[in-house]
Amino acid sequence: MSLIDAAREVRENAYVPYSHFKVGAAVRGRSGRIYAGCNVENVAYPEGTCAEAGAIAAMVAAGETELVEVAVIADSPAPVPPCGGCRQKLAEFGRHDTPVTLATTDGKRFETTVGDLLPGRFEAAHMGRR
């Protein structure tokens, strides 16, 4: 199964009673295994979870801490990029050159990288750690 297919499939499980805007995401860990997540809303909007965060959490829960590829899909006129918080989460577990595919349910795609999504990312080195 491709990353886009995994993201498309999990997108159907999104819990979006307020926005009705389903998003699916999938990441491939260093092992090659695919982890998927969907957005989960809450009536207290800031308490929701993004699809990218869900996919990363599934990866970490399975014992992996490095992602090598990302895909995000939504039913929108143009490919939807991750929010700022998710960009930082992707940067935590991916490298600058990690490929990211942003897609729409009708087939539009935009290819980018984690580094291009978040130039000047905050890193452990900023805290004096390497």
C-alpha positions in Angstrom: 0.0 0.0 0.0 1.3 3.5 -0.9 1.5 6.3 1.7 -1.2 8.2 -0.1 -3.5 5.1 -0.1 -2.9 4.7 3.6 -3.7 8.3 4.3 -6.8 8.2 2.1 -8.0 5.1 3.9 -7.5 6.4 7.4 -9.0 9.8 6.4 -12.4 8.1 6.3 -12.2 7.5 10.0 -11.6 11.2 10.9 -13.9 12.5 13.7 -14.9 15.9 12.4 -18.5 16.7 13.6 -17.7 20.5 13.7 -15.6 21.3 10.7 -16.6 18.3 8.5 -13.0 18.6 7.1 -11.5 15.1 7.1 -7.7 14.9 6.9 -5.6 11.7 6.7 -1.9 11.4 7.1 0.6 8.6 6.9 4.3 8.4 7.7 6.8 5.7 6.8 9.2 4.8 9.5 12.9 3.9 9.0 11.8 0.2 9.1 9.5 0.7 6.1 6.4 0.3 8.1 3.5 2.7 7.5 1.7 4.5 10.4 -1.5 6.4 9.7 -3.5 9.0 11.6 -6.6 11.1 11.1 -7.8 14.4 12.6 -9.9 14.1 15.7 -11.9 17.2 16.7 -13.2 18.1 20.1 -16.0 20.7 20.9 -13.2 22.6 22.7 -11.4 23.2 19.4 -7.8 23.6 20.7 -8.1 20.1 22.2 -8.4 18.4 18.8 -5.6 16.3 17.2 -4.2 16.8 13.7 -3.8 13.8 11.4 0.0 14.2 11.2 0.2 14.2 15.0 -1.8 11.0 15.1 0.4 9.3 12.5 3.6 10.3 14.4 2.1 9.1 17.7 1.3 5.7 16.2 4.9 5.5 14.9 6.4 6.4 18.3 4.0 4.0 20.1 5.3 1.2 17.8 8.8 2.0 18.9 10.1 4.0 16.0 11.4 7.5 16.2 12.5 8.3 12.6 10.2 9.0 9.7 11.5 8.8 6.1 8.4 9.9 4.1 5.2 11.7 4.8 1.8 12.0 3.0 -1.2 14.2 3.8 -4.6 14.1 2.0 -7.7 16.2 2.3 -10.8 16.9 0.2 -9.9 20.5 -0.7 -9.3 22.5 -3.9 -5.6 22.5 -3.4 -3.2 20.2 -1.4 -3.3 21.2 2.3 0.0 21.7 4.1 0.4 20.7 7.8 -0.2 23.4 10.4 2.7 25.0 12.1 2.7 22.7 15.1 2.7 19.6 12.9 5.5 21.0 10.8 7.6 21.2 14.0 6.5 17.6 14.9 7.5 16.4 11.5 10.8 18.1 11.8 11.4 16.4 15.2 11.3 13.0 13.6 12.3 13.6 10.0 15.3 15.1 8.3 15.5 18.3 6.3 15.3 16.3 3.0 12.5 14.0 4.1 10.0 13.9 1.2 6.4 15.1 1.9 3.5 14.6 -0.5 0.5 16.8 -0.1 -2.6 15.6 -2.0 -6.3 16.2 -2.6 -8.9 13.5 -2.9 -9.3 14.3 -6.6 -5.7 13.6 -7.4 -3.8 17.0 -7.2 -0.4 16.6 -5.6 2.4 18.9 -4.3 5.8 17.4 -3.5 8.0 19.1 -0.9 10.3 18.3 2.0 10.1 18.7 5.7 12.9 21.3 5.5 11.0 23.4 2.9 7.9 23.2 5.1 9.8 24.5 8.1 12.9 26.5 7.3 14.7 27.6 10.4 13.2 24.9 12.5 13.8 24.8 16.3 16.2 22.0 17.2 17.8 20.5 20.3 21.0 22.4 19.4 19.2 25.7 20.2 18.9 24.4 23.8 22.6 23.6 23.9 22.0 19.9 23.2 23.1 17.9 20.1 
